[in-house]
Amino acid sequence: MRHFYLDFIFTAIALMVAAWWGYSHSGMGGMISTLSITAILAVMEISLSFDNAVVNASVLKHWDEFWKKIFLTVGILVAVFGMRLVFPIVIVAVTADLGMMEVINLALNDPKEYSARLLAHHAEISAFGGMFLLLVFLNFLFDDKEVHWFDWLESRLAKFGQVNAMSVFVALAVLMVSLTWVNDAQDSAVLIAGVWGILIYLGVQVVSGMLEGNMEEDEEEGNSSGASAGSAIMKGGIIGFLYLEVLDASFSFDGVIGAFAITNDVIVIMLGLAIGAMFVRSMTIFLVDKGTLDEFIYLEHGAHYAIGALAIIMLLSMKFQVPELVTGLVGIAFIGWALLASIKHRKNEAKLT
């Protein structure tokens, strides 16, 4: 439980703020309603982001303690305030040609209008996040892994990974198909947003590859100081940190947009999603410290399949109304399935020994 102490303290503070906010606006009834909605949003965020925690843990387990602390401190500030509060405000400010203070005033005093302006750009947001998450899934799927969950499928798909840019080709093909789901007026905006999602994913991979190449050159030259510096970057570093932040951002899009289906109050949304984000961060560290991914070998697979499902759902949501409950249940189903498969695998291994 030590991993979650700060989360419980933060939750208590956030609920007190929510209670005050609701009471100051609508009395006792408003306080009860606000507390209930905040709790629902927190649970929704945790259920939608558990697969995010597993994938984060698969990256974070290779990091040193310094970058783990950065992830838990600076990273949580970016996740809570940057993605759950500032980012939606920036979207409305840019698309509506308004100043930041005007949008903040709109969010506090006219939440319905603020919500309407943000939801008007749901398709672009979904295209960006969907493309980034789809590439995360495809690169995992096409990777020649040592452990296969669905061996009959993954062993065959690994052959496609030998073809250069196969995952990008598939992602672009999916993006072009998804353009048929939006009206003509949105075509160019959705296309640009989707391409940006792909470019940012590739940009992180390019810089990471360049740093890895520099590290190998330093090792070949026997430059011990350079090698240790390169090794420190690869085991955390600014590139790894940015990758996880963009990954978290892509996950948070769905939660932020879905939250407006429950309430238009931006303060309540931020408080509820922030509670969920705190627990997801701590869950990531818990999985790393306990070695859960090594113990349950298919858990990472399940999380990536859940990511692939979420990417497709985000793209489908540009045309079809997909309830948040469905999105959450799909992710939980893949994680649960992978967990059961891992337990079965351990039992079979124990019988053989």
Residue pairs with C-beta under 8 A, 6 or more apart in sequence:
3 282
3 283
3 285
3 286
3 289
4 279
4 282
4 286
6 278
6 282
7 275
7 278
7 279
7 282
10 274
10 275
10 278
11 42
11 275
11 278
14 38
14 271
14 274
14 275
15 35
15 38
15 39
15 271
17 271
18 34
18 35
18 38
18 267
18 268
18 271
18 272
19 31
19 34
19 35
20 31
21 34
21 265
21 267
21 268
21 271
22 30
22 31
22 32
22 33
22 34
22 35
22 268
23 30
23 31
23 34
26 33
34 265
34 268
37 262
37 263
37 265
37 268
37 272
38 268
38 271
38 272
38 275
39 272
40 262
40 272
41 259
41 262
41 263
41 268
41 269
41 271
41 272
41 273
41 275
41 276
42 272
42 273
42 275
42 276
42 279
43 276
44 255
44 258
44 259
44 262
44 272
44 276
44 324
44 328
45 255
45 272
45 273
45 275
45 276
45 277
45 280
46 276
46 279
46 280
46 283
47 328
47 331
47 332
48 251
48 254
48 255
48 258
48 310
48 324
48 327
48 328
48 331
49 251
49 252
49 255
49 276
49 277
49 280
50 280
50 283
50 303
50 331
50 332
50 335
51 302
51 303
51 304
51 306
51 307
51 310
51 331
51 334
51 335
52 247
52 248
52 251
52 280
52 303
52 307
53 280
53 281
53 283
53 284
53 287
54 287
54 293
54 299
54 300
54 302
54 303
54 335
55 136
55 247
55 300
55 303
55 304
55 307
56 244
56 247
56 248
56 284
57 284
57 285
57 287
57 288
57 292
57 293
58 293
58 300
58 303
59 240
59 243
59 244
60 68
60 71
60 244
60 284
60 285
60 288
61 288
61 293
62 234
62 235
63 71
63 235
63 236
63 240
64 232
64 235
64 236
66 236
67 235
67 236
67 237
67 240
67 241
68 236
68 285
68 288
70 236
70 241
71 241
71 244
71 281
71 284
72 281
72 282
72 285
74 241
75 241
75 244
75 245
75 248
75 281
76 277
76 278
76 281
78 245
78 248
79 245
79 248
79 252
79 277
79 281
80 270
80 273
80 274
80 277
80 278
81 270
81 274
83 248
83 249
83 252
83 256
84 252
84 256
84 269
84 270
84 273
84 274
84 277
85 266
85 270
87 249
87 252
87 256
88 118
88 256
88 266
89 100
89 103
89 104
89 107
90 100
91 118
91 121
91 125
92 98
92 103
92 106
92 107
92 114
92 117
92 118
93 99
93 100
93 102
93 103
95 117
95 120
95 121
96 103
96 117
98 106
103 114
106 113
106 114
106 117
107 114
107 266
108 266
108 267
111 264
111 265
111 266
112 264
114 264
114 266
115 260
115 264
118 257
118 260
119 257
119 260
121 189
122 257
122 317
122 318
123 182
123 186
123 189
123 190
123 193
123 318
124 186
124 189
124 190
124 192
124 193
125 193
125 253
125 257
126 253
126 254
126 257
126 314
126 315
126 317
126 318
127 175
127 178
127 190
127 191
127 193
127 194
127 197
127 315
127 318
128 193
128 194
128 196
128 197
128 250
128 253
129 197
129 249
129 250
129 251
129 253
129 254
129 311
129 314
130 178
130 194
130 197
130 311
130 312
130 314
130 315
131 171
131 175
131 194
131 195
131 197
131 198
131 201
131 311
132 197
132 198
132 200
132 201
132 246
132 247
132 250
133 247
133 250
133 251
133 307
133 308
133 310
133 311
133 314
134 170
134 171
134 174
134 308
134 311
134 312
134 315
135 167
135 168
135 171
135 197
135 198
135 201
135 202
136 201
136 247
136 304
136 307
136 311
137 304
137 305
137 307
137 308
137 311
138 166
138 167
138 170
138 171
138 308
139 167
140 304
141 154
141 157
141 304
141 308
142 157
142 158
142 160
142 161
142 166
142 167
143 158
143 161
144 158
144 161
144 162
145 154
145 158
147 297
147 298
147 301
148 154
148 155
149 298
149 301
149 302
149 338
149 341
160 166
161 167
168 198
168 202
171 198
172 198
174 315
175 191
175 194
175 195
175 198
178 190
178 194
178 315
178 318
179 187
179 190
179 191
181 315
181 316
181 318
181 319
181 320
182 190
182 318
182 319
190 318
197 250
200 246
201 246
204 239
204 242
204 243
204 246
207 239
208 234
208 239
208 240
208 243
211 230
211 233
211 234
211 237
211 239
212 230
212 234
214 226
214 230
215 226
215 227
215 230
215 231
215 233
215 234
216 230
218 226
218 227
218 229
218 230
219 227
219 230
233 239
233 240
234 240
248 277
251 310
252 273
252 277
253 314
254 310
254 313
254 314
254 324
254 327
255 273
255 276
256 269
256 273
258 324
258 327
259 269
259 272
259 273
260 269
261 324
263 269
286 292
287 293
292 299
293 299
293 300
295 342
295 346
296 338
296 339
296 342
296 343
296 346
297 342
297 345
298 338
298 339
298 341
298 342
298 345
299 335
299 338
299 339
299 342
300 338
301 338
302 334
302 335
302 336
302 337
302 338
302 339
302 341
303 334
303 335
303 338
305 334
305 338
306 330
306 331
306 334
306 335
309 330
309 331
309 334
310 327
310 330
310 331
313 322
313 326
313 327
313 330
316 322
